[in-house]
Amino acid sequence: MAEDPVETNPMNYRVAFENERVRVLEYTDSPGHKTTEHSHPDSVMVTVNGFRRRISSEGKSMDVELPAAVARWLPAQRHSGENIGETDTHTFFVELKESPLPTNDEAEHLGPRDS
């Protein structure tokens, strides 16, 4: 992926899990912190705590405030972010990869797996 956030902002993003279908990133920062520009594919963002951020891209910006424990769709995008609140940011991104239809073998395994 171009401008991988784990490479552009390694102090804030870490890979928590990855397989051929998804990559899960954990993100943390403190008030006042700004990220460098990076990209995300289509993702689901799950907040651990509530936070306020300014998201910027191509000269445009928007402020967002998210409560704790919500899941939100994040369409593929390139942006930078800034923690404009008074709390740390802690969130997970479940980045989607191309997903084939399950095979009969995969359908036989129910429940969570390690990979």
C-alpha positions as CSV (number, residue, x, y, z in Angstrom):
1,M,0.0,0.0,0.0
2,A,1.3,3.5,-0.8
3,E,2.0,5.7,2.2
4,D,1.5,2.9,4.7
5,P,0.7,4.5,8.1
6,V,2.9,1.9,9.9
7,E,5.9,3.2,7.9
8,T,5.0,6.9,7.8
9,N,4.0,7.1,11.5
10,P,5.7,4.1,13.2
11,M,5.4,5.6,16.7
12,N,1.6,5.7,16.5
13,Y,0.5,2.7,14.3
14,R,1.3,-0.9,14.9
15,V,0.1,-4.1,13.2
16,A,-2.0,-5.9,15.7
17,F,-3.1,-8.7,13.4
18,E,-2.8,-9.6,9.7
19,N,-3.8,-12.4,7.3
20,E,-4.7,-12.6,3.6
21,R,-8.1,-11.0,4.2
22,V,-7.6,-8.2,6.7
23,R,-4.9,-6.1,8.5
24,V,-5.7,-4.7,11.9
25,L,-3.8,-1.6,13.0
26,E,-3.8,-0.1,16.5
27,Y,-3.3,3.6,16.7
28,T,-2.5,5.8,19.7
29,D,-1.4,9.4,20.3
30,S,-1.6,12.2,22.8
31,P,-3.3,15.7,22.6
32,G,-1.5,18.0,20.1
33,H,0.1,15.2,18.1
34,K,0.0,15.4,14.3
35,T,0.5,12.5,11.9
36,T,2.2,12.8,8.5
37,E,0.1,12.1,5.5
38,H,-0.7,8.4,4.9
39,S,-3.3,6.2,3.2
40,H,-5.9,3.7,4.4
41,P,-7.8,1.2,2.2
42,D,-11.5,0.7,3.0
43,S,-11.6,0.1,6.7
44,V,-13.7,-0.2,9.8
45,M,-12.5,2.0,12.7
46,V,-13.3,0.9,16.2
47,T,-12.7,3.5,19.0
48,V,-11.4,2.4,22.4
49,N,-11.8,5.8,24.0
50,G,-13.5,9.0,23.0
51,F,-11.4,11.6,21.1
52,R,-11.4,14.7,18.9
53,R,-9.4,14.9,15.7
54,R,-8.8,17.2,12.7
55,I,-8.5,15.2,9.5
56,S,-6.9,17.0,6.6
57,S,-6.3,16.2,2.9
58,E,-5.5,18.3,-0.2
59,G,-6.1,21.6,1.6
60,K,-9.4,20.6,3.1
61,S,-10.0,19.6,6.8
62,M,-12.8,18.5,9.0
63,D,-13.1,18.1,12.8
64,V,-14.5,14.9,14.2
65,E,-15.5,13.9,17.7
66,L,-16.0,10.2,18.3
67,P,-17.2,8.5,21.5
68,A,-15.7,5.4,23.0
69,A,-16.6,1.9,21.8
70,V,-18.1,2.7,18.4
71,A,-17.4,1.2,15.0
72,R,-17.5,3.4,11.9
73,W,-16.9,2.8,8.2
74,L,-13.8,4.6,6.8
75,P,-13.7,4.6,3.0
76,A,-10.3,4.4,1.3
77,Q,-8.5,7.8,1.7
78,R,-5.3,9.7,2.1
79,H,-5.0,12.1,5.0
80,S,-3.1,13.5,7.9
81,G,-4.6,13.8,11.4
82,E,-4.2,16.0,14.5
83,N,-5.4,15.3,18.0
84,I,-7.3,18.5,18.8
85,G,-8.9,17.2,22.0
86,E,-7.9,16.8,25.6
87,T,-7.7,13.0,25.6
88,D,-5.4,10.5,24.1
89,T,-6.6,8.8,20.9
90,H,-6.8,5.0,21.0
91,T,-8.5,3.2,18.1
92,F,-8.2,0.2,15.8
93,F,-8.5,0.0,12.1
94,V,-9.6,-3.2,10.4
95,E,-8.3,-2.7,6.9
96,L,-10.1,-4.8,4.3
97,K,-8.3,-6.7,1.6
98,E,-9.9,-8.3,-1.4
99,S,-12.1,-11.1,-0.1
100,P,-12.8,-14.3,-2.0
101,L,-15.9,-16.3,-1.5
102,P,-15.4,-19.0,1.2
103,T,-14.5,-22.5,0.0
104,N,-16.3,-25.5,1.4
105,D,-13.3,-26.3,3.5
106,E,-13.4,-22.8,5.1
107,A,-17.1,-23.0,5.7
108,E,-16.6,-26.1,7.9
109,H,-14.5,-24.1,10.4
110,L,-16.8,-21.9,12.6
111,G,-15.7,-19.3,15.1
112,P,-12.5,-17.3,15.5
113,R,-9.1,-18.3,14.3
114,D,-5.6,-17.1,14.8
115,S,-5.0,-16.5,11.1
